[in-house]
Amino acid sequence: MGWESLGDMKTDLFGAGALRKAPQNNHANVVHQLGLEIVRGTLPPGSLLPGDAELMARFGVSRTVLREALKTLAAKGFLLPKAKIGTRVLERSCWNLFDSDTLAWHFECGISREFLASLSEVRAALEPEAAALAARRRTEQDVSRLYVLIERMSDPQISPEDFAAVDLELHLAIALMSRNPFMHSITSVIEVALATSFRLSSPASGSVRILEVAAEHRRIVAAIDAGDAEAARAAMRLVIEAGARAVAEAVS
């Protein structure tokens, strides 16, 4: 993902479709429906999927499409096919929780307080380091773009939807600025965490709070601009901790 794709982002952080477009083909539909059923527990760990004939009839797909869909779910850690036995649903510990579809399915099924806490812990472990790396590896173009986003975020008349989109764009941009390819893998975690946070407790509910949150994010950008890795790390940590507290209060 580059600056161009970030600029074109049309994410709606207030709906269940925030993290992913609706399935556009038969393969995607099979993956989506079975993935949701596994995350929801309709297909519990240890259970066997229905046979191919039953699934083909249910989804109206060919054997080839069904097999490709099951391979996709197996690659995400959801399924394990075994000859002469069938395709078994794996334990949750096997699932790839950094996968964007996996996170989206959790979002659609309803995220628990424990899952939200885990998301915040992962963000606190990784995003401050991404900010520190961004401070070391920034370019003038990078920093200029961040200030543009901060100015948009600071508009007291900004709508909750636009505020959420700008907030997400800023965090994803900083992850990209780290120029560490492994940091890119956390973008799905950032997205689902912010999407859930804004649904539960939007900081854009009043002009005073908007300016407070914008100021917190401005400190991150200023530290990155100054090349101060430690200050960027600390400022990002404070933002994540504040968001985690707001979500915890909303679900308590």
Order of alpha helices (4+ residues) and beta strands (2+ residues): alpha-alpha-alpha-alpha-beta-beta-alpha-alpha-alpha-alpha-alpha-alpha-alpha
